[in-house]
Amino acid sequence: MLVCVCHGVKDQDIERAIQNGVNSIRQLSDKLHLGTSCGCCVDYAEEYLKDRQLGSSLQKVA
């Protein structure tokens, strides 16, 4: 799914960045230029990042 129309960032790009250690919107912005133009993608990216971090925490507990 295309997340950032301005820079062509897909959810797969965000996932790959998370797997490579990115853990904040600031880092996503630095790495993928996410949210540096119109900013419409930031809310979705924040939720995606939170969900992934929560999922990782739950897997560690289980």
mmCIF file of the N, C-alpha and C atoms, coordinates in Angstrom:
data_MODEL
# 
_entry.id   MODEL 
# 
loop_
_atom_site.group_PDB 
_atom_site.id 
_atom_site.type_symbol 
_atom_site.label_atom_id 
_atom_site.label_alt_id 
_atom_site.label_comp_id 
_atom_site.label_asym_id 
_atom_site.label_entity_id 
_atom_site.label_seq_id 
_atom_site.pdbx_PDB_ins_code 
_atom_site.Cartn_x 
_atom_site.Cartn_y 
_atom_site.Cartn_z 
_atom_site.occupancy 
_atom_site.B_iso_or_equiv 
_atom_site.pdbx_formal_charge 
_atom_site.auth_seq_id 
_atom_site.auth_comp_id 
_atom_site.auth_asym_id 
_atom_site.auth_atom_id 
_atom_site.pdbx_PDB_model_num 
ATOM 1   N N  . MET A 1 1  ? 0.835  -1.176  0.000  1.00 0.00 ? 1  MET A N  1 
ATOM 2   C CA . MET A 1 1  ? 0.000  0.000   0.000  1.00 0.00 ? 1  MET A CA 1 
ATOM 3   C C  . MET A 1 1  ? 0.885  1.246   0.000  1.00 0.00 ? 1  MET A C  1 
ATOM 4   N N  . LEU A 1 2  ? 0.524  2.209   -0.789 1.00 0.00 ? 2  LEU A N  1 
ATOM 5   C CA . LEU A 1 2  ? 1.240  3.465   -0.847 1.00 0.00 ? 2  LEU A CA 1 
ATOM 6   C C  . LEU A 1 2  ? 0.862  4.318   0.365  1.00 0.00 ? 2  LEU A C  1 
ATOM 7   N N  . VAL A 1 3  ? 1.843  4.698   1.148  1.00 0.00 ? 3  VAL A N  1 
ATOM 8   C CA . VAL A 1 3  ? 1.615  5.472   2.363  1.00 0.00 ? 3  VAL A CA 1 
ATOM 9   C C  . VAL A 1 3  ? 1.894  6.954   2.118  1.00 0.00 ? 3  VAL A C  1 
ATOM 10  N N  . CYS A 1 4  ? 3.007  7.235   1.472  1.00 0.00 ? 4  CYS A N  1 
ATOM 11  C CA . CYS A 1 4  ? 3.409  8.622   1.199  1.00 0.00 ? 4  CYS A CA 1 
ATOM 12  C C  . CYS A 1 4  ? 3.409  8.840   -0.305 1.00 0.00 ? 4  CYS A C  1 
ATOM 13  N N  . VAL A 1 5  ? 2.401  9.525   -0.784 1.00 0.00 ? 5  VAL A N  1 
ATOM 14  C CA . VAL A 1 5  ? 2.268  9.776   -2.212 1.00 0.00 ? 5  VAL A CA 1 
ATOM 15  C C  . VAL A 1 5  ? 3.388  10.704  -2.698 1.00 0.00 ? 5  VAL A C  1 
ATOM 16  N N  . CYS A 1 6  ? 3.744  11.672  -1.887 1.00 0.00 ? 6  CYS A N  1 
ATOM 17  C CA . CYS A 1 6  ? 4.749  12.665  -2.287 1.00 0.00 ? 6  CYS A CA 1 
ATOM 18  C C  . CYS A 1 6  ? 6.113  12.034  -2.584 1.00 0.00 ? 6  CYS A C  1 
ATOM 19  N N  . HIS A 1 7  ? 6.464  10.987  -1.823 1.00 0.00 ? 7  HIS A N  1 
ATOM 20  C CA . HIS A 1 7  ? 7.790  10.373  -1.987 1.00 0.00 ? 7  HIS A CA 1 
ATOM 21  C C  . HIS A 1 7  ? 7.730  8.898   -2.378 1.00 0.00 ? 7  HIS A C  1 
ATOM 22  N N  . GLY A 1 8  ? 6.538  8.404   -2.669 1.00 0.00 ? 8  GLY A N  1 
ATOM 23  C CA . GLY A 1 8  ? 6.390  7.029   -3.136 1.00 0.00 ? 8  GLY A CA 1 
ATOM 24  C C  . GLY A 1 8  ? 6.749  5.976   -2.097 1.00 0.00 ? 8  GLY A C  1 
ATOM 25  N N  . VAL A 1 9  ? 6.518  6.270   -0.813 1.00 0.00 ? 9  VAL A N  1 
ATOM 26  C CA . VAL A 1 9  ? 6.856  5.333   0.256  1.00 0.00 ? 9  VAL A CA 1 
ATOM 27  C C  . VAL A 1 9  ? 5.697  4.359   0.467  1.00 0.00 ? 9  VAL A C  1 
ATOM 28  N N  . LYS A 1 10 ? 6.012  3.081   0.433  1.00 0.00 ? 10 LYS A N  1 
ATOM 29  C CA . LYS A 1 10 ? 5.011  2.040   0.647  1.00 0.00 ? 10 LYS A CA 1 
ATOM 30  C C  . LYS A 1 10 ? 5.125  1.482   2.056  1.00 0.00 ? 10 LYS A C  1 
ATOM 31  N N  . ASP A 1 11 ? 4.077  0.794   2.503  1.00 0.00 ? 11 ASP A N  1 
ATOM 32  C CA . ASP A 1 11 ? 4.119  0.181   3.839  1.00 0.00 ? 11 ASP A CA 1 
ATOM 33  C C  . ASP A 1 11 ? 5.260  -0.823  3.934  1.00 0.00 ? 11 ASP A C  1 
ATOM 34  N N  . GLN A 1 12 ? 5.601  -1.460  2.823  1.00 0.00 ? 12 GLN A N  1 
ATOM 35  C CA . GLN A 1 12 ? 6.728  -2.408  2.810  1.00 0.00 ? 12 GLN A CA 1 
ATOM 36  C C  . GLN A 1 12 ? 8.055  -1.692  3.087  1.00 0.00 ? 12 GLN A C  1 
ATOM 37  N N  . ASP A 1 13 ? 8.171  -0.453  2.613  1.00 0.00 ? 13 ASP A N  1 
ATOM 38  C CA . ASP A 1 13 ? 9.383  0.333   2.875  1.00 0.00 ? 13 ASP A CA 1 
ATOM 39  C C  . ASP A 1 13 ? 9.494  0.658   4.360  1.00 0.00 ? 13 ASP A C  1 
ATOM 40  N N  . ILE A 1 14 ? 8.368  0.983   4.964  1.00 0.00 ? 14 ILE A N  1 
ATOM 41  C CA . ILE A 1 14 ? 8.343  1.279   6.402  1.00 0.00 ? 14 ILE A CA 1 
ATOM 42  C C  . ILE A 1 14 ? 8.688  0.017   7.176  1.00 0.00 ? 14 ILE A C  1 
ATOM 43  N N  . GLU A 1 15 ? 8.118  -1.100  6.789  1.00 0.00 ? 15 GLU A N  1 
ATOM 44  C CA . GLU A 1 15 ? 8.385  -2.375  7.454  1.00 0.00 ? 15 GLU A CA 1 
ATOM 45  C C  . GLU A 1 15 ? 9.872  -2.720  7.382  1.00 0.00 ? 15 GLU A C  1 
ATOM 46  N N  . ARG A 1 16 ? 10.451 -2.558  6.222  1.00 0.00 ? 16 ARG A N  1 
ATOM 47  C CA . ARG A 1 16 ? 11.879 -2.843  6.032  1.00 0.00 ? 16 ARG A CA 1 
ATOM 48  C C  . ARG A 1 16 ? 12.740 -1.923  6.910  1.00 0.00 ? 16 ARG A C  1 
ATOM 49  N N  . ALA A 1 17 ? 12.361 -0.665  7.001  1.00 0.00 ? 17 ALA A N  1 
ATOM 50  C CA . ALA A 1 17 ? 13.101 0.286   7.836  1.00 0.00 ? 17 ALA A CA 1 
ATOM 51  C C  . ALA A 1 17 ? 13.008 -0.107  9.308  1.00 0.00 ? 17 ALA A C  1 
ATOM 52  N N  . ILE A 1 18 ? 11.830 -0.543  9.753  1.00 0.00 ? 18 ILE A N  1 
ATOM 53  C CA . ILE A 1 18 ? 11.650 -0.986  11.137 1.00 0.00 ? 18 ILE A CA 1 
ATOM 54  C C  . ILE A 1 18 ? 12.529 -2.199  11.410 1.00 0.00 ? 18 ILE A C  1 
ATOM 55  N N  . GLN A 1 19 ? 12.562 -3.128  10.491 1.00 0.00 ? 19 GLN A N  1 
ATOM 56  C CA . GLN A 1 19 ? 13.400 -4.317  10.646 1.00 0.00 ? 19 GLN A CA 1 
ATOM 57  C C  . GLN A 1 19 ? 14.885 -3.967  10.695 1.00 0.00 ? 19 GLN A C  1 
ATOM 58  N N  . ASN A 1 20 ? 15.243 -2.819  10.136 1.00 0.00 ? 20 ASN A N  1 
ATOM 59  C CA . ASN A 1 20 ? 16.631 -2.360  10.139 1.00 0.00 ? 20 ASN A CA 1 
ATOM 60  C C  . ASN A 1 20 ? 16.923 -1.396  11.289 1.00 0.00 ? 20 ASN A C  1 
ATOM 61  N N  . GLY A 1 21 ? 16.013 -1.338  12.270 1.00 0.00 ? 21 GLY A N  1 
ATOM 62  C CA . GLY A 1 21 ? 16.287 -0.577  13.481 1.00 0.00 ? 21 GLY A CA 1 
ATOM 63  C C  . GLY A 1 21 ? 15.620 0.775   13.619 1.00 0.00 ? 21 GLY A C  1 
ATOM 64  N N  . VAL A 1 22 ? 14.884 1.212   12.627 1.00 0.00 ? 22 VAL A N  1 
ATOM 65  C CA . VAL A 1 22 ? 14.171 2.488   12.740 1.00 0.00 ? 22 VAL A CA 1 
ATOM 66  C C  . VAL A 1 22 ? 13.042 2.320   13.751 1.00 0.00 ? 22 VAL A C  1 
ATOM 67  N N  . ASN A 1 23 ? 12.930 3.260   14.699 1.00 0.00 ? 23 ASN A N  1 
ATOM 68  C CA . ASN A 1 23 ? 11.881 3.123   15.717 1.00 0.00 ? 23 ASN A CA 1 
ATOM 69  C C  . ASN A 1 23 ? 11.196 4.437   16.057 1.00 0.00 ? 23 ASN A C  1 
ATOM 70  N N  . SER A 1 24 ? 11.261 5.419   15.153 1.00 0.00 ? 24 SER A N  1 
ATOM 71  C CA . SER A 1 24 ? 10.557 6.680   15.389 1.00 0.00 ? 24 SER A CA 1 
ATOM 72  C C  . SER A 1 24 ? 10.182 7.322   14.059 1.00 0.00 ? 24 SER A C  1 
ATOM 73  N N  . ILE A 1 25 ? 9.212  8.217   14.133 1.00 0.00 ? 25 ILE A N  1 
ATOM 74  C CA . ILE A 1 25 ? 8.800  8.948   12.938 1.00 0.00 ? 25 ILE A CA 1 
ATOM 75  C C  . ILE A 1 25 ? 9.966  9.790   12.428 1.00 0.00 ? 25 ILE A C  1 
ATOM 76  N N  . ARG A 1 26 ? 10.715 10.361  13.336 1.00 0.00 ? 26 ARG A N  1 
ATOM 77  C CA . ARG A 1 26 ? 11.883 11.169  12.948 1.00 0.00 ? 26 ARG A CA 1 
ATOM 78  C C  . ARG A 1 26 ? 12.859 10.339  12.108 1.00 0.00 ? 26 ARG A C  1 
ATOM 79  N N  . GLN A 1 27 ? 13.120 9.113   12.543 1.00 0.00 ? 27 GLN A N  1 
ATOM 80  C CA . GLN A 1 27 ? 14.034 8.248   11.798 1.00 0.00 ? 27 GLN A CA 1 
ATOM 81  C C  . GLN A 1 27 ? 13.435 7.849   10.453 1.00 0.00 ? 27 GLN A C  1 
ATOM 82  N N  . LEU A 1 28 ? 12.118 7.592   10.425 1.00 0.00 ? 28 LEU A N  1 
ATOM 83  C CA . LEU A 1 28 ? 11.468 7.284   9.145  1.00 0.00 ? 28 LEU A CA 1 
ATOM 84  C C  . LEU A 1 28 ? 11.587 8.473   8.199  1.00 0.00 ? 28 LEU A C  1 
ATOM 85  N N  . SER A 1 29 ? 11.429 9.655   8.737  1.00 0.00 ? 29 SER A N  1 
ATOM 86  C CA . SER A 1 29 ? 11.548 10.868  7.939  1.00 0.00 ? 29 SER A CA 1 
ATOM 87  C C  . SER A 1 29 ? 12.972 11.022  7.393  1.00 0.00 ? 29 SER A C  1 
ATOM 88  N N  . ASP A 1 30 ? 13.952 10.791  8.253  1.00 0.00 ? 30 ASP A N  1 
ATOM 89  C CA . ASP A 1 30 ? 15.343 10.899  7.812  1.00 0.00 ? 30 ASP A CA 1 
ATOM 90  C C  . ASP A 1 30 ? 15.688 9.871   6.749  1.00 0.00 ? 30 ASP A C  1 
ATOM 91  N N  . LYS A 1 31 ? 15.203 8.650   6.933  1.00 0.00 ? 31 LYS A N  1 
ATOM 92  C CA . LYS A 1 31 ? 15.563 7.552   6.037  1.00 0.00 ? 31 LYS A CA 1 
ATOM 93  C C  . LYS A 1 31 ? 14.741 7.540   4.743  1.00 0.00 ? 31 LYS A C  1 
ATOM 94  N N  . LEU A 1 32 ? 13.418 7.780   4.868  1.00 0.00 ? 32 LEU A N  1 
ATOM 95  C CA . LEU A 1 32 ? 12.521 7.625   3.721  1.00 0.00 ? 32 LEU A CA 1 
ATOM 96  C C  . LEU A 1 32 ? 11.898 8.935   3.233  1.00 0.00 ? 32 LEU A C  1 
ATOM 97  N N  . HIS A 1 33 ? 12.204 10.037  3.903  1.00 0.00 ? 33 HIS A N  1 
ATOM 98  C CA . HIS A 1 33 ? 11.623 11.358  3.605  1.00 0.00 ? 33 HIS A CA 1 
ATOM 99  C C  . HIS A 1 33 ? 10.130 11.396  3.873  1.00 0.00 ? 33 HIS A C  1 
ATOM 100 N N  . LEU A 1 34 ? 9.659  10.463  4.672  1.00 0.00 ? 34 LEU A N  1 
ATOM 101 C CA . LEU A 1 34 ? 8.252  10.379  5.046  1.00 0.00 ? 34 LEU A CA 1 
ATOM 102 C C  . LEU A 1 34 ? 7.836  11.632  5.805  1.00 0.00 ? 34 LEU A C  1 
ATOM 103 N N  . GLY A 1 35 ? 6.743  12.258  5.403  1.00 0.00 ? 35 GLY A N  1 
ATOM 104 C CA . GLY A 1 35 ? 6.208  13.410  6.109  1.00 0.00 ? 35 GLY A CA 1 
ATOM 105 C C  . GLY A 1 35 ? 6.939  14.715  5.874  1.00 0.00 ? 35 GLY A C  1 
ATOM 106 N N  . THR A 1 36 ? 7.811  14.766  4.881  1.00 0.00 ? 36 THR A N  1 
ATOM 107 C CA . THR A 1 36 ? 8.582  15.986  4.666  1.00 0.00 ? 36 THR A CA 1 
ATOM 108 C C  . THR A 1 36 ? 7.973  16.916  3.621  1.00 0.00 ? 36 THR A C  1 
ATOM 109 N N  . SER A 1 37 ? 6.868  16.510  3.017  1.00 0.00 ? 37 SER A N  1 
ATOM 110 C CA . SER A 1 37 ? 6.197  17.393  2.046  1.00 0.00 ? 37 SER A CA 1 
ATOM 111 C C  . SER A 1 37 ? 4.846  17.817  2.609  1.00 0.00 ? 37 SER A C  1 
ATOM 112 N N  . CYS A 1 38 ? 3.796  17.129  2.276  1.00 0.00 ? 38 CYS A N  1 
ATOM 113 C CA . CYS A 1 38 ? 2.461  17.554  2.720  1.00 0.00 ? 38 CYS A CA 1 
ATOM 114 C C  . CYS A 1 38 ? 2.137  17.082  4.139  1.00 0.00 ? 38 CYS A C  1 
ATOM 115 N N  . GLY A 1 39 ? 2.747  15.971  4.573  1.00 0.00 ? 39 GLY A N  1 
ATOM 116 C CA . GLY A 1 39 ? 2.539  15.479  5.936  1.00 0.00 ? 39 GLY A CA 1 
ATOM 117 C C  . GLY A 1 39 ? 1.318  14.608  6.146  1.00 0.00 ? 39 GLY A C  1 
ATOM 118 N N  . CYS A 1 40 ? 0.545  14.351  5.113  1.00 0.00 ? 40 CYS A N  1 
ATOM 119 C CA . CYS A 1 40 ? -0.669 13.543  5.257  1.00 0.00 ? 40 CYS A CA 1 
ATOM 120 C C  . CYS A 1 40 ? -0.385 12.107  5.698  1.00 0.00 ? 40 CYS A C  1 
ATOM 121 N N  . CYS A 1 41 ? 0.806  11.618  5.469  1.00 0.00 ? 41 CYS A N  1 
ATOM 122 C CA . CYS A 1 41 ? 1.151  10.231  5.765  1.00 0.00 ? 41 CYS A CA 1 
ATOM 123 C C  . CYS A 1 41 ? 1.583  10.004  7.217  1.00 0.00 ? 41 CYS A C  1 
ATOM 124 N N  . VAL A 1 42 ? 1.857  11.063  7.952  1.00 0.00 ? 42 VAL A N  1 
ATOM 125 C CA . VAL A 1 42 ? 2.450  10.929  9.282  1.00 0.00 ? 42 VAL A CA 1 
ATOM 126 C C  . VAL A 1 42 ? 1.538  10.186  10.253 1.00 0.00 ? 42 VAL A C  1 
ATOM 127 N N  . ASP A 1 43 ? 0.249  10.493  10.255 1.00 0.00 ? 43 ASP A N  1 
ATOM 128 C CA . ASP A 1 43 ? -0.673 9.819   11.179 1.00 0.00 ? 43 ASP A CA 1 
ATOM 129 C C  . ASP A 1 43 ? -0.683 8.312   10.954 1.00 0.00 ? 43 ASP A C  1 
ATOM 130 N N  . TYR A 1 44 ? -0.784 7.901   9.692  1.00 0.00 ? 44 TYR A N  1 
ATOM 131 C CA . TYR A 1 44 ? -0.777 6.472   9.398  1.00 0.00 ? 44 TYR A CA 1 
ATOM 132 C C  . TYR A 1 44 ? 0.548  5.843   9.813  1.00 0.00 ? 44 TYR A C  1 
ATOM 133 N N  . ALA A 1 45 ? 1.642  6.509   9.496  1.00 0.00 ? 45 ALA A N  1 
ATOM 134 C CA . ALA A 1 45 ? 2.963  5.968   9.828  1.00 0.00 ? 45 ALA A CA 1 
ATOM 135 C C  . ALA A 1 45 ? 3.139  5.832   11.342 1.00 0.00 ? 45 ALA A C  1 
ATOM 136 N N  . GLU A 1 46 ? 2.643  6.794   12.109 1.00 0.00 ? 46 GLU A N  1 
ATOM 137 C CA . GLU A 1 46 ? 2.723  6.709   13.571 1.00 0.00 ? 46 GLU A CA 1 
ATOM 138 C C  . GLU A 1 46 ? 1.949  5.500   14.088 1.00 0.00 ? 46 GLU A C  1 
ATOM 139 N N  . GLU A 1 47 ? 0.750  5.296   13.581 1.00 0.00 ? 47 GLU A N  1 
ATOM 140 C CA . GLU A 1 47 ? -0.060 4.144   13.996 1.00 0.00 ? 47 GLU A CA 1 
ATOM 141 C C  . GLU A 1 47 ? 0.612  2.840   13.602 1.00 0.00 ? 47 GLU A C  1 
ATOM 142 N N  . TYR A 1 48 ? 1.135  2.779   12.411 1.00 0.00 ? 48 TYR A N  1 
ATOM 143 C CA . TYR A 1 48 ? 1.816  1.577   11.923 1.00 0.00 ? 48 TYR A CA 1 
ATOM 144 C C  . TYR A 1 48 ? 3.006  1.262   12.819 1.00 0.00 ? 48 TYR A C  1 
ATOM 145 N N  . LEU A 1 49 ? 3.776  2.278   13.139 1.00 0.00 ? 49 LEU A N  1 
ATOM 146 C CA . LEU A 1 49 ? 4.954  2.108   13.984 1.00 0.00 ? 49 LEU A CA 1 
ATOM 147 C C  . LEU A 1 49 ? 4.556  1.634   15.383 1.00 0.00 ? 49 LEU A C  1 
ATOM 148 N N  . LYS A 1 50 ? 3.529  2.240   15.959 1.00 0.00 ? 50 LYS A N  1 
ATOM 149 C CA . LYS A 1 50 ? 3.048  1.833   17.289 1.00 0.00 ? 50 LYS A CA 1 
ATOM 150 C C  . LYS A 1 50 ? 2.568  0.386   17.281 1.00 0.00 ? 50 LYS A C  1 
ATOM 151 N N  . ASP A 1 51 ? 1.801  0.023   16.258 1.00 0.00 ? 51 ASP A N  1 
ATOM 152 C CA . ASP A 1 51 ? 1.291  -1.348  16.160 1.00 0.00 ? 51 ASP A CA 1 
ATOM 153 C C  . ASP A 1 51 ? 2.430  -2.351  16.059 1.00 0.00 ? 51 ASP A C  1 
ATOM 154 N N  . ARG A 1 52 ? 3.435  -2.031  15.277 1.00 0.00 ? 52 ARG A N  1 
ATOM 155 C CA . ARG A 1 52 ? 4.586  -2.939  15.136 1.00 0.00 ? 52 ARG A CA 1 
ATOM 156 C C  . ARG A 1 52 ? 5.362  -3.053  16.441 1.00 0.00 ? 52 ARG A C  1 
ATOM 157 N N  . GLN A 1 53 ? 5.540  -1.934  17.142 1.00 0.00 ? 53 GLN A N  1 
ATOM 158 C CA . GLN A 1 53 ? 6.255  -1.955  18.411 1.00 0.00 ? 53 GLN A CA 1 
ATOM 159 C C  . GLN A 1 53 ? 5.464  -2.724  19.457 1.00 0.00 ? 53 GLN A C  1 
ATOM 160 N N  . LEU A 1 54 ? 4.161  -2.546  19.491 1.00 0.00 ? 54 LEU A N  1 
ATOM 161 C CA . LEU A 1 54 ? 3.306  -3.281  20.421 1.00 0.00 ? 54 LEU A CA 1 
ATOM 162 C C  . LEU A 1 54 ? 3.341  -4.763  20.104 1.00 0.00 ? 54 LEU A C  1 
ATOM 163 N N  . GLY A 1 55 ? 3.288  -5.115  18.831 1.00 0.00 ? 55 GLY A N  1 
ATOM 164 C CA . GLY A 1 55 ? 3.351  -6.512  18.420 1.00 0.00 ? 55 GLY A CA 1 
ATOM 165 C C  . GLY A 1 55 ? 4.658  -7.151  18.826 1.00 0.00 ? 55 GLY A C  1 
ATOM 166 N N  . SER A 1 56 ? 5.750  -6.440  18.702 1.00 0.00 ? 56 SER A N  1 
ATOM 167 C CA . SER A 1 56 ? 7.052  -6.966  19.105 1.00 0.00 ? 56 SER A CA 1 
ATOM 168 C C  . SER A 1 56 ? 7.118  -7.177  20.612 1.00 0.00 ? 56 SER A C  1 
ATOM 169 N N  . SER A 1 57 ? 6.537  -6.253  21.363 1.00 0.00 ? 57 SER A N  1 
ATOM 170 C CA . SER A 1 57 ? 6.523  -6.381  22.819 1.00 0.00 ? 57 SER A CA 1 
ATOM 171 C C  . SER A 1 57 ? 5.697  -7.574  23.253 1.00 0.00 ? 57 SER A C  1 
ATOM 172 N N  . LEU A 1 58 ? 4.564  -7.788  22.592 1.00 0.00 ? 58 LEU A N  1 
ATOM 173 C CA . LEU A 1 58 ? 3.708  -8.919  22.947 1.00 0.00 ? 58 LEU A CA 1 
ATOM 174 C C  . LEU A 1 58 ? 4.382  -10.248 22.613 1.00 0.00 ? 58 LEU A C  1 
ATOM 175 N N  . GLN A 1 59 ? 5.123  -10.304 21.533 1.00 0.00 ? 59 GLN A N  1 
ATOM 176 C CA . GLN A 1 59 ? 5.813  -11.534 21.153 1.00 0.00 ? 59 GLN A CA 1 
ATOM 177 C C  . GLN A 1 59 ? 6.898  -11.871 22.168 1.00 0.00 ? 59 GLN A C  1 
ATOM 178 N N  . LYS A 1 60 ? 7.564  -10.873 22.715 1.00 0.00 ? 60 LYS A N  1 
ATOM 179 C CA . LYS A 1 60 ? 8.599  -11.111 23.693 1.00 0.00 ? 60 LYS A CA 1 
ATOM 180 C C  . LYS A 1 60 ? 8.021  -11.650 24.994 1.00 0.00 ? 60 LYS A C  1 
ATOM 181 N N  . VAL A 1 61 ? 6.810  -11.212 25.361 1.00 0.00 ? 61 VAL A N  1 
ATOM 182 C CA . VAL A 1 61 ? 6.153  -11.654 26.587 1.00 0.00 ? 61 VAL A CA 1 
ATOM 183 C C  . VAL A 1 61 ? 5.683  -13.102 26.434 1.00 0.00 ? 61 VAL A C  1 
ATOM 184 N N  . ALA A 1 62 ? 5.190  -13.442 25.249 1.00 0.00 ? 62 ALA A N  1 
ATOM 185 C CA . ALA A 1 62 ? 4.634  -14.783 25.020 1.00 0.00 ? 62 ALA A CA 1 
ATOM 186 C C  . ALA A 1 62 ? 5.663  -15.817 24.928 1.00 0.00 ? 62 ALA A C  1 
# 
